[in-house]
Amino acid sequence: MLPVSADASSKLYIVYMGQKKHDDPSVVTASHHDVLASVLGSKDEAQRSMVYTYKHGFSGFAAMLTESQARTIASLPGVITVKANTHYQTHTTRSWDFLGLDHDQSSPSGLLKKAKYGEDIIVGVVDSGIWPESRSFDDSGYGPPPARWRGTCQTGAAFNATSCNRKIIGARWYAGGMSAEALEGEYMSPRDLNGHGTHVASTIAGGQVRNASHGGLGAGAARGGAPRSRLAVYKACWGRGTCGAAAVLAAIDDAISDGVDVLSLSLSFQDQEIPGTLHAVERGITVVFSAGNDGSAAQTVSNAVPWVLTVAASTIDRSFPTVLSLGNNEKLVGQSLNYNSTVNSGNFHTLISAGSCDERALSSANVTGAVVLCSAPWSASSTPAGQGFAGAASRVAQAGARGLIFAHQSSNIVDNTDTCRRAMPCVLVDFEVAHRIATYANSAQMPEVRISKTFSVVGNGVLSPRVAAFSSRGPSAAFPGIIKPDIAAPGVSILAAVGGSYEFMSGTSMACPHVSAVAALLKSIHPDWSPAMIKSAIVTTGTHPNSQTVKFLVLI
């Protein structure tokens, strides 16, 4: 998230530069900023124009340029090509394309086609239930459930026998032992109240749904990784995500008996094994768990027993830039989901820098009707990004502010900004951008800012994959001799079904179903493989830019 040019005719271009050994010496010794400054006329203008720099996977940068400036840069020695940025790609969840599992694979040897899209593999999902009316679970074109299926469809509130179909072939719910608080307002049935279970299930096995998006962001076709597999739903989590050990154990026990092939559990109990998983593995069921969201501190990983797959979360090549226009004509870039705010994003509003945005700071400044910058780098390392953002957003909204700009070292919580959408636009920036905003706000006589509508960026312009800041790290405190997590998969801003719509969610809970789906595909191709063989095949997978190989990031 870096400054961009103030020129209204500019748009985002990606500049690809050659490998160093092939570059012209005069270009090799110059920084990306110097190359850009040679065209724009000054280093200050280059700083304002630069959006991203690329120095790990390849050499290059992305900047806001006019068409003539882009042509000039393309003619410089050492520049391979300059391409206009591409917006609104055709595939919504994006993560499956990013992993090399695009739905319409041209090669018959591709994993999806070879696995017949997971045809008739049964994936058990232990979570918060399911929303059966979602388009992701349409059973058109499916035959009867596999003959080995021994499960059932339990009914209850807003969930009858027809809620199951040839896609959702079974559903059970487990409310025993849950507190009254956890069950308050809940559906006493397999129906999903909070959306978590539906999101997970559709990421694994959702059928292809065209024209899905979240307010126009990430528009395209949504689907699961094993779209022809069947779903067995076990609702053991209630309210905001309370999952009783007894309920989970009952769900695992039923899943073993019902005949599932893969068991996906996006949940954890800190520092202890979830009981029953070894028994499931002994029966030939591949068990996949999320690693937890307590990073980036070490020794926070959950579900670290050796017989299960433990999944960390990583980013994909998609971001949601939001331009912040300052009153001095400088433009900066943040991240948000500001697609339909009640605030007119075309207008300028008063800008106030309020430090940590605690109650004392907000009470000493009149923030009513203003856009407030909250930046507290001294506390960022000790306060989880999501928690810090939620607190700041609540306090700023209560103080009557018109918008929030929140600084943190992680942008992995961008989907959190959607929670304040109806009240005000909320934008995430890094501390460098926050410093530039604060400098302007504290020096200008009448500082003001305009928050533009968010757009989508997909492709090489976004550095990825990177392990998400929130993803729990190893080694396990309970099992220090075991290397965990086993692998990382996409878990940041994943778009999938929630109720009757599609929403972004982030967490290792979103990474876990990606691996569950791949396990289902492998089981389809190799029905005689044991869980250990499937796990080994996944965690030892390599990546090559020109291969059909699944692009997982192995953590060792």
C-alpha positions as CSV (number, residue, x, y, z in Angstrom):
1,M,0.0,0.0,0.0
2,L,2.0,2.9,-1.3
3,P,1.4,6.3,-2.8
4,V,0.0,6.7,-6.3
5,S,0.1,9.6,-8.8
6,A,-2.4,12.4,-8.5
7,D,-2.9,12.7,-12.3
8,A,-6.5,12.0,-13.0
9,S,-5.7,10.4,-16.4
10,S,-3.3,7.9,-14.8
11,K,-4.0,4.2,-14.4
12,L,-2.1,1.3,-12.9
13,Y,0.6,-0.3,-15.0
14,I,2.9,-3.2,-14.2
15,V,6.5,-2.8,-15.4
16,Y,8.4,-6.1,-15.9
17,M,12.2,-5.7,-15.8
18,G,14.7,-8.3,-16.9
19,Q,16.9,-10.5,-14.8
20,K,19.9,-8.7,-13.4
21,K,22.4,-10.7,-15.5
22,H,20.7,-9.6,-18.7
23,D,20.1,-5.9,-17.8
24,D,21.8,-2.9,-19.1
25,P,24.4,-1.9,-16.5
26,S,22.9,1.6,-16.1
27,V,19.5,0.1,-15.3
28,V,20.9,-2.6,-13.0
29,T,22.5,0.0,-10.7
30,A,19.3,2.1,-10.5
31,S,16.5,1.5,-8.1
32,H,12.9,1.1,-9.3
33,H,12.3,4.6,-7.9
34,D,15.2,6.0,-9.9
35,V,13.9,4.4,-13.1
36,L,10.4,5.8,-12.5
37,A,11.9,9.2,-11.5
38,S,13.7,9.4,-14.8
39,V,10.4,9.5,-16.6
40,L,8.3,11.4,-14.1
41,G,10.9,14.1,-13.5
42,S,11.5,13.8,-9.7
43,K,11.9,11.3,-6.9
44,D,9.0,12.9,-5.1
45,E,6.7,12.3,-8.1
46,A,8.0,8.7,-8.4
47,Q,7.3,8.1,-4.7
48,R,3.7,9.4,-5.2
49,S,3.2,7.3,-8.3
50,M,4.7,4.0,-7.0
51,V,2.1,1.4,-5.8
52,Y,4.1,-1.8,-5.5
53,T,7.7,-2.9,-6.0
54,Y,8.7,-6.5,-6.9
55,K,12.1,-7.8,-5.9
56,H,11.7,-11.4,-4.9
57,G,9.9,-13.3,-7.6
58,F,10.9,-11.0,-10.4
59,S,12.2,-7.4,-10.8
60,G,9.7,-4.7,-11.5
61,F,7.1,-2.4,-10.1
62,A,3.6,-1.2,-10.4
63,A,2.8,2.5,-10.7
64,M,0.1,5.0,-11.7
65,L,1.1,6.3,-15.1
66,T,-0.4,8.0,-18.1
67,E,-0.4,6.1,-21.4
68,S,2.5,8.2,-22.7
69,Q,4.5,7.6,-19.6
70,A,3.9,3.9,-19.9
71,R,5.2,3.9,-23.5
72,T,8.3,5.9,-22.5
73,I,9.1,3.4,-19.7
74,A,8.6,0.5,-22.1
75,S,11.3,1.9,-24.3
76,L,13.9,2.1,-21.5
77,P,16.9,-0.4,-21.6
78,G,16.2,-3.4,-19.3
79,V,12.4,-3.1,-19.4
80,I,10.9,-6.2,-20.9
81,T,7.3,-5.1,-21.1
82,V,4.7,-2.7,-19.5
83,K,1.2,-4.0,-19.1
84,A,-2.0,-2.2,-17.9
85,N,-3.4,-3.7,-14.8
86,T,-6.3,-6.1,-15.2
87,H,-9.4,-5.8,-13.0
88,Y,-12.4,-8.0,-12.2
89,Q,-11.1,-11.4,-13.4
90,T,-13.6,-14.1,-14.3
91,H,-13.1,-16.5,-11.4
92,T,-14.5,-15.3,-8.0
93,T,-12.9,-17.4,-5.3
94,R,-9.7,-17.1,-7.4
95,S,-7.8,-19.4,-5.0
96,W,-8.5,-22.5,-7.1
97,D,-7.1,-20.9,-10.3
98,F,-4.2,-19.6,-8.2
99,L,-3.5,-23.2,-7.1
100,G,-3.5,-24.4,-10.7
101,L,-6.9,-26.1,-10.5
102,D,-8.9,-24.0,-12.9
103,H,-12.3,-25.5,-13.7
104,D,-11.9,-25.9,-17.4
105,Q,-8.5,-27.6,-17.6
106,S,-7.4,-28.2,-21.2
107,S,-5.3,-31.2,-20.4
108,P,-7.0,-34.5,-19.6
109,S,-4.1,-35.2,-17.2
110,G,-5.0,-32.2,-15.0
111,L,-5.9,-33.2,-11.5
112,L,-9.5,-32.0,-11.7
113,K,-10.3,-33.9,-14.8
114,K,-8.4,-36.9,-13.8
115,A,-10.3,-37.0,-10.5
116,K,-13.6,-36.4,-12.4
117,Y,-14.0,-33.3,-10.3
118,G,-14.2,-35.4,-7.1
119,E,-17.1,-37.5,-8.4
120,D,-18.9,-39.4,-5.5
121,I,-16.2,-38.7,-2.9
122,I,-17.9,-38.0,0.4
123,V,-16.5,-35.1,2.4
124,G,-17.7,-34.7,6.0
125,V,-17.7,-31.1,7.3
126,V,-17.8,-30.7,11.1
127,D,-18.7,-27.0,11.6
128,S,-21.7,-24.7,12.1
129,G,-24.0,-26.4,9.7
130,I,-25.1,-25.5,6.2
131,W,-27.5,-23.2,4.2
132,P,-29.0,-25.8,1.8
133,E,-30.7,-23.3,-0.5
134,S,-27.4,-21.8,-1.6
135,R,-26.8,-22.1,-5.3
136,S,-23.5,-23.7,-4.5
137,F,-25.4,-26.9,-3.4
138,D,-27.7,-27.4,-6.3
139,D,-27.9,-31.1,-7.0
140,S,-28.9,-30.9,-10.7
141,G,-27.2,-33.7,-12.7
142,Y,-26.3,-35.8,-9.7
143,G,-27.1,-39.5,-9.3
144,P,-28.1,-41.3,-6.0
145,P,-25.6,-41.1,-3.1
146,P,-22.8,-43.7,-3.3
147,A,-23.9,-47.1,-2.1
148,R,-21.4,-47.1,0.8
149,W,-23.2,-44.1,2.3
150,R,-24.8,-45.0,5.6
151,G,-25.7,-41.6,7.0
152,T,-29.0,-39.8,7.6
153,C,-30.7,-36.4,7.2
154,Q,-31.8,-35.2,10.6
155,T,-34.5,-32.6,10.5
156,G,-35.2,-29.7,12.8
157,A,-36.0,-25.9,12.8
158,A,-36.1,-24.6,9.2
159,F,-34.6,-27.8,8.0
160,N,-36.7,-30.7,6.7
161,A,-36.1,-33.9,4.8
162,T,-36.0,-32.0,1.4
163,S,-33.2,-29.8,2.7
164,C,-30.9,-32.7,2.0
165,N,-30.5,-33.7,-1.7
166,R,-28.1,-35.5,-3.9
167,K,-25.4,-33.0,-3.2
168,I,-25.9,-32.6,0.6
169,I,-26.5,-36.3,1.2
170,G,-26.5,-36.2,5.0
171,A,-26.9,-33.7,7.9
172,R,-26.7,-34.1,11.6
173,W,-26.7,-31.7,14.5
174,Y,-25.3,-31.9,18.1
175,A,-26.7,-29.5,20.7
176,G,-26.2,-31.7,23.7
177,G,-23.9,-30.1,26.3
178,M,-24.0,-26.7,24.8
179,S,-24.8,-23.7,27.0
180,A,-28.0,-21.7,26.7
181,E,-25.9,-18.7,25.7
182,A,-24.3,-20.6,22.7
183,L,-27.8,-21.8,21.6
184,E,-29.6,-18.4,21.9
185,G,-31.2,-17.5,18.6
186,E,-29.8,-20.6,16.9
187,Y,-31.6,-23.0,14.5
188,M,-32.0,-26.3,16.4
189,S,-31.2,-28.2,13.2
190,P,-28.3,-28.5,10.8
191,R,-29.2,-25.1,9.3
192,D,-26.2,-22.6,9.5
193,L,-26.8,-19.4,11.4
194,N,-23.4,-17.6,11.3
195,G,-22.3,-18.7,7.8
196,H,-19.0,-20.3,8.7
197,G,-19.9,-23.9,7.9
198,T,-21.6,-22.9,4.6
199,H,-18.5,-21.0,3.6
200,V,-16.3,-23.9,4.3
201,A,-18.6,-26.5,2.6
202,S,-18.9,-24.5,-0.6
203,T,-15.1,-24.0,-0.7
204,I,-14.7,-27.7,-0.7
205,A,-17.5,-29.0,-2.9
206,G,-19.6,-26.1,-4.1
207,G,-20.8,-26.4,-7.7
208,Q,-19.9,-23.7,-10.2
209,V,-22.0,-20.5,-9.7
210,R,-21.6,-17.8,-12.3
211,N,-22.0,-14.1,-11.6
212,A,-21.1,-14.4,-8.0
213,S,-19.5,-11.5,-6.1
214,H,-19.5,-9.5,-2.9
215,G,-20.9,-6.1,-3.9
216,G,-19.2,-6.4,-7.3
217,L,-15.8,-7.2,-5.9
218,G,-14.2,-10.5,-7.0
219,A,-16.9,-10.9,-9.6
220,G,-17.0,-14.1,-11.6
221,A,-17.7,-17.8,-11.1
222,A,-17.5,-19.3,-7.6
223,R,-17.0,-23.0,-7.0
224,G,-15.4,-25.5,-4.7
225,G,-12.1,-27.4,-5.4
226,A,-13.9,-30.8,-5.7
227,P,-17.2,-29.6,-7.2
228,R,-18.7,-33.0,-7.9
229,S,-18.0,-34.5,-4.4
230,R,-20.9,-35.1,-2.0
231,L,-21.3,-33.3,1.4
232,A,-22.1,-34.8,4.8
233,V,-22.8,-32.0,7.3
234,Y,-22.2,-32.3,11.1
235,K,-23.3,-29.2,13.0
236,A,-21.3,-29.2,16.2
237,C,-20.5,-25.5,16.4
238,W,-23.1,-22.9,17.6
239,G,-23.6,-19.2,18.0
240,R,-20.4,-17.4,17.2
241,G,-18.4,-20.6,16.9
242,T,-18.6,-22.5,20.2
243,C,-17.8,-26.1,19.5
244,G,-18.1,-28.5,22.5
245,A,-15.6,-31.3,22.6
246,A,-18.4,-33.8,23.3
247,A,-20.4,-32.6,20.2
248,V,-17.3,-32.7,18.0
249,L,-16.4,-36.2,19.2
250,A,-20.0,-37.3,18.4
251,A,-19.8,-35.9,15.0
252,I,-16.5,-37.6,14.3
253,D,-17.9,-40.9,15.6
254,D,-21.0,-40.6,13.3
255,A,-18.8,-39.6,10.3
256,I,-16.8,-42.8,10.7
257,S,-19.9,-44.8,10.7
258,D,-21.6,-42.9,7.9
259,G,-18.9,-43.7,5.4
260,V,-17.1,-40.4,4.7
261,D,-13.8,-40.4,2.8
262,V,-12.4,-37.1,4.0
263,L,-13.2,-35.2,7.2
264,S,-12.7,-31.4,7.3
265,L,-12.6,-29.6,10.7
266,S,-12.0,-25.8,10.7
267,L,-11.8,-25.6,14.5
268,S,-9.4,-26.3,17.3
269,F,-9.0,-26.9,21.0
270,Q,-5.9,-25.1,22.2
271,D,-3.0,-27.3,23.4
272,Q,-4.9,-30.6,23.2
273,E,-5.9,-33.2,20.6
274,I,-9.5,-33.3,19.4
275,P,-10.5,-36.8,20.4
276,G,-11.5,-39.4,17.9
277,T,-9.3,-38.4,15.0
278,L,-6.9,-41.3,15.2
279,H,-9.8,-43.7,15.0
280,A,-11.0,-41.9,11.9
281,V,-7.6,-42.2,10.3
282,E,-7.4,-45.9,11.2
283,R,-10.6,-46.4,9.3
284,G,-9.0,-44.8,6.2
285,I,-10.5,-41.3,6.5
286,T,-8.2,-38.4,5.8
287,V,-8.6,-35.8,8.5
288,V,-7.8,-32.1,7.8
289,F,-7.6,-29.4,10.4
290,S,-7.1,-25.7,10.5
291,A,-3.9,-24.6,12.4
292,G,-5.5,-21.7,14.3
293,N,-5.5,-17.9,14.1
294,D,-3.2,-16.9,17.0
295,G,-0.2,-15.9,14.9
296,S,2.2,-14.4,14.4
297,A,3.5,-15.6,17.7
298,A,5.4,-18.9,17.8
299,Q,4.1,-22.0,19.5
300,T,0.5,-21.2,18.9
301,V,-0.4,-23.9,16.4
302,S,-3.3,-26.2,17.2
303,N,-4.2,-29.7,16.0
304,A,-0.6,-30.8,15.9
305,V,-1.0,-34.6,16.2
306,P,1.0,-36.4,13.5
307,W,-1.8,-38.3,11.8
308,V,-3.8,-35.3,10.6
309,L,-3.1,-32.6,8.1
310,T,-2.7,-29.2,9.8
311,V,-3.2,-26.2,7.5
312,A,-1.9,-22.7,7.8
313,A,-3.3,-19.8,5.8
314,S,-1.6,-17.9,3.0
315,T,-2.5,-15.1,0.7
316,I,-3.5,-15.3,-3.0
317,D,-2.7,-13.0,-5.9
318,R,-5.7,-10.7,-5.4
319,S,-6.1,-7.4,-3.5
320,F,-8.6,-4.7,-3.1
321,P,-7.0,-1.3,-3.5
322,T,-8.8,1.8,-2.4
323,V,-7.4,5.3,-3.3
324,L,-7.2,7.9,-0.6
325,S,-7.0,11.5,-2.1
326,L,-5.6,14.1,0.2
327,G,-6.4,17.8,0.0
328,N,-2.8,18.5,-1.2
329,N,-3.5,16.4,-4.4
330,E,-1.4,13.5,-3.1
331,K,-3.0,10.1,-3.6
332,L,-2.3,7.1,-1.5
333,V,-3.5,3.5,-1.6
334,G,-5.1,1.4,1.1
335,Q,-7.1,-1.8,1.2
336,S,-10.8,-2.1,1.9
337,L,-14.2,-3.5,0.8
338,N,-15.7,-0.1,0.3
339,Y,-18.1,-1.0,-2.5
340,N,-21.4,0.4,-1.2
341,S,-20.8,2.8,1.8
342,T,-23.6,5.1,2.9
343,V,-20.9,7.8,2.8
344,N,-20.6,9.6,-0.6
345,S,-17.1,8.5,-1.5
346,G,-16.9,11.2,-4.2
347,N,-16.7,14.0,-1.6
348,F,-13.9,15.3,0.5
349,H,-14.3,15.2,4.3
350,T,-12.3,16.7,7.2
351,L,-9.3,14.5,8.1
352,I,-8.2,14.1,11.7
353,S,-5.2,12.1,13.0
354,A,-6.1,10.6,16.4
355,G,-3.2,8.4,17.2
356,S,-4.3,5.2,18.9
357,C,-8.0,6.3,18.8
358,D,-8.5,5.3,22.4
359,E,-11.3,7.0,24.3
360,R,-9.0,9.7,25.6
361,A,-7.7,10.6,22.1
362,L,-11.1,10.7,20.6
363,S,-12.6,12.8,23.4
364,S,-9.9,15.4,23.0
365,A,-10.7,15.9,19.3
366,N,-14.0,16.7,17.6
367,V,-14.2,13.9,15.1
368,T,-17.9,14.3,14.3
369,G,-18.4,14.1,10.5
370,A,-14.6,13.6,9.9
371,V,-12.5,10.8,8.6
372,V,-10.3,9.6,11.4
373,L,-6.7,8.2,11.0
374,C,-5.9,5.6,13.8
375,S,-2.2,4.7,13.9
376,A,-0.5,3.1,16.9
377,P,2.6,1.2,15.7
378,W,3.9,0.9,19.3
379,S,1.0,-1.4,20.2
380,A,0.6,-3.3,16.9
381,S,2.9,-6.2,17.8
382,S,1.0,-6.9,21.0
383,T,-2.6,-6.4,19.7
384,P,-4.0,-8.8,17.1
385,A,-4.9,-6.9,13.9
386,G,-8.5,-7.9,13.9
387,Q,-9.0,-7.0,17.6
388,G,-7.3,-3.6,17.2
389,F,-9.4,-2.8,14.1
390,A,-12.7,-3.8,15.7
391,G,-12.1,-1.7,18.8
392,A,-11.0,1.4,16.8
393,A,-14.0,1.0,14.4
394,S,-16.5,0.8,17.2
395,R,-15.1,3.8,19.1
396,V,-14.8,6.0,16.0
397,A,-18.3,5.2,14.9
398,Q,-19.7,6.0,18.4
399,A,-17.9,9.3,18.3
400,G,-19.8,10.2,15.1
401,A,-17.0,10.0,12.6
402,R,-17.6,9.8,8.8
403,G,-14.9,7.3,8.0
404,L,-11.9,5.3,9.4
405,I,-8.3,4.9,8.1
406,F,-6.7,2.2,10.2
407,A,-3.0,1.5,10.2
408,H,-1.5,-1.9,10.8
409,Q,1.4,-4.0,9.5
410,S,-1.0,-6.6,8.2
411,S,-3.7,-6.2,5.5
412,N,-4.9,-9.8,6.0
413,I,-8.0,-8.5,7.8
414,V,-9.4,-6.6,4.9
415,D,-12.7,-8.5,5.0
416,N,-13.1,-7.1,8.5
417,T,-13.7,-3.7,7.0
418,D,-17.0,-4.9,5.6
419,T,-18.4,-4.9,9.1
420,C,-18.5,-1.1,9.3
421,R,-19.7,-0.6,5.7
422,R,-23.2,0.5,6.6
423,A,-21.9,3.1,9.0
424,M,-18.9,4.5,7.3
425,P,-16.0,3.5,4.9
426,C,-13.1,1.8,6.6
427,V,-9.7,1.5,5.0
428,L,-6.5,-0.3,6.0
429,V,-3.1,1.2,5.4
430,D,0.4,0.3,6.4
431,F,2.4,2.5,8.8
432,E,4.4,4.2,6.0
433,V,1.2,5.4,4.4
434,A,-0.2,6.3,7.8
435,H,2.8,8.4,8.5
436,R,2.4,10.4,5.3
437,I,-1.3,10.9,6.0
438,A,-0.5,12.1,9.6
439,T,2.2,14.4,8.4
440,Y,-0.3,16.1,6.0
441,A,-3.1,16.1,8.6
442,N,-0.9,17.8,11.3
443,S,0.6,20.4,8.9
444,A,-2.3,21.5,6.7
445,Q,-4.6,24.3,7.9
446,M,-7.7,22.4,6.8
447,P,-6.8,18.8,6.1
448,E,-9.3,16.8,4.1
449,V,-9.5,13.4,2.4
450,R,-11.6,11.6,-0.1
451,I,-12.1,7.8,0.0
452,S,-12.7,6.3,-3.4
453,K,-14.6,3.1,-4.3
454,T,-12.6,-0.1,-4.0
455,F,-11.7,-2.1,-7.1
456,S,-10.2,-5.6,-7.5
457,V,-6.6,-6.3,-8.7
458,V,-5.6,-9.9,-9.6
459,G,-2.4,-11.4,-10.9
460,N,1.4,-10.8,-10.8
461,G,0.9,-7.3,-9.4
462,V,0.1,-8.8,-6.0
463,L,3.0,-10.5,-4.2
464,S,1.9,-14.0,-3.2
465,P,1.7,-16.5,-1.6
466,R,2.7,-15.2,1.8
467,V,1.8,-16.8,5.1
468,A,-1.0,-14.7,6.7
469,A,0.0,-12.7,9.7
470,F,-2.8,-14.2,11.8
471,S,-1.9,-17.8,11.0
472,S,-0.6,-19.8,14.0
473,R,3.0,-20.8,14.0
474,G,4.8,-23.8,15.3
475,P,6.3,-25.6,17.0
476,S,3.4,-27.0,19.0
477,A,3.6,-26.4,22.7
478,A,1.8,-29.7,23.3
479,F,3.9,-31.7,20.8
480,P,7.2,-29.8,20.3
481,G,8.8,-32.7,18.5
482,I,6.4,-32.6,15.7
483,I,6.8,-30.1,12.8
484,K,3.5,-28.3,12.3
485,P,1.7,-26.8,10.4
486,D,2.1,-29.3,7.6
487,I,1.2,-27.0,4.8
488,A,-0.3,-23.6,3.9
489,A,-3.2,-23.0,1.6
490,P,-5.3,-19.9,0.6
491,G,-7.0,-18.4,3.6
492,V,-7.1,-14.6,3.1
493,S,-10.2,-12.9,1.6
494,I,-11.7,-16.1,0.3
495,L,-15.1,-15.6,-1.4
496,A,-17.6,-18.4,-0.8
497,A,-21.3,-19.0,0.0
498,V,-22.8,-17.5,3.2
499,G,-26.5,-17.8,3.4
500,G,-28.0,-17.0,0.0
501,S,-25.1,-14.7,-1.0
502,Y,-21.3,-14.8,-1.2
503,E,-18.9,-13.1,1.2
504,F,-15.2,-12.8,2.0
505,M,-13.8,-14.6,5.0
506,S,-10.3,-15.0,6.2
507,G,-8.7,-17.5,8.6
508,T,-7.1,-20.9,8.7
509,S,-10.7,-22.0,8.7
510,M,-10.7,-21.0,5.0
511,A,-7.4,-22.6,4.3
512,C,-8.4,-26.0,5.7
513,P,-11.2,-26.7,3.1
514,H,-8.7,-26.1,0.3
515,V,-6.6,-29.0,1.4
516,S,-9.7,-31.1,2.2
517,A,-10.8,-30.6,-1.4
518,V,-7.4,-31.7,-2.8
519,A,-7.5,-34.7,-0.5
520,A,-10.9,-35.6,-2.1
521,L,-9.5,-35.3,-5.6
522,L,-6.6,-37.6,-4.7
523,K,-8.9,-40.1,-3.1
524,S,-11.0,-40.1,-6.3
525,I,-7.9,-41.0,-8.4
526,H,-6.4,-43.3,-5.8
527,P,-9.2,-44.9,-3.8
528,D,-6.8,-47.4,-2.3
529,W,-4.4,-44.8,-0.9
530,S,-4.2,-44.5,2.9
531,P,-4.5,-41.1,4.7
532,A,-0.8,-41.2,5.2
533,M,-0.2,-41.6,1.5
534,I,-2.6,-38.7,0.7
535,K,-0.9,-36.5,3.3
536,S,2.5,-37.3,1.9
537,A,1.4,-36.6,-1.6
538,I,0.1,-33.2,-0.6
539,V,2.9,-31.9,1.7
540,T,5.6,-33.0,-0.7
541,T,4.1,-31.3,-3.7
542,G,6.4,-28.9,-5.5
543,T,5.7,-25.9,-7.7
544,H,6.8,-24.9,-11.1
545,P,5.5,-21.9,-13.1
546,N,4.8,-24.1,-16.2
547,S,3.5,-27.2,-14.5
548,Q,0.0,-28.5,-13.7
549,T,1.2,-29.1,-10.1
550,V,-0.9,-27.8,-7.3
551,K,0.7,-24.7,-5.8
552,F,0.7,-25.4,-2.1
553,L,3.3,-23.8,0.1
554,V,5.0,-26.4,2.3
555,L,6.1,-25.2,5.7
556,I,9.4,-26.8,6.9
